[in-house]
Amino acid sequence: MLAEYFITQICNEYGRSKMKINADAIKELQKIKWTGNIREFRNVIERLIILCDKEINGKDVAAYARPVFE
């Protein structure tokens, strides 16, 4: 739910149509150890929106959302 909320919010801020996020992407996001605050999660969603085409998938999350040092 939080990912969907941020996707809607960020797409509106950028004047873009709402992106889709598939189930694989949600699973990959759930695997990440979120050590920061909610802004860390929002920043990752924003990065995915900027770097992905029309749909965010699990491969995108693995490539763009995971910290370098985990």
N, C-alpha and C positions, 0 to 999 in steps of 0.2 A: 504494500500500500504506500509506503513512504517513497519508494522508487517512482511509482506512478505519479505521486503528488509532485515530486521534484521535476520529473520529465515534463509534466504539464506546465509548471511554473517557469522552467527555464526556456522551453520552446516558446512560450508566450513572450518572455523577455527578449528573445532573439527574433521574434516575428516569424517563426517557422511553424509548419504544421507539426502536430504532435507525433513524436516517434513512437514506435512500438518496441517493447522489450519482451523477448521470448523467455520461456521457462528455463532454458539452459543458462541464460544470462543471470536470472534470479538465483539459480543454484550456485553459480560461480560467485556471485556477490555474497551469498550466505557463507561461503567457505572462507572468506577473508576475515582475519582477526582485526576488527575495528578498534584500534587503540586510541583514536582521536575522538573529537566530539562530532556532533551531527553535521557540522560544516565540512568535515572530511568526506563524509558520505555524499553530501550535496556536490562537492567539488569533483568527485569521481563521476557522478552522474553527468555533470556539466561537461567534463572531458569526453565522456562517451558520446554525448550528443554532438559535440564539435567534430569528433574524429570518425564517427560512424555514418553510414549512408542513411538508409531509411528504417533499419531495424537493428537493435542492439542484440547481439547473440553471445553465447558463451565464449567463443573465440575472441571476440572483441574485449570482453571483460578480462580474460586471461592476458591479453596483450597490453591493454591500456590501464587497467584498474589496480593491478597488484603492485605493491611497493617493491622497489628494487631490492631492498634488504628486508627479507621476511624471516 
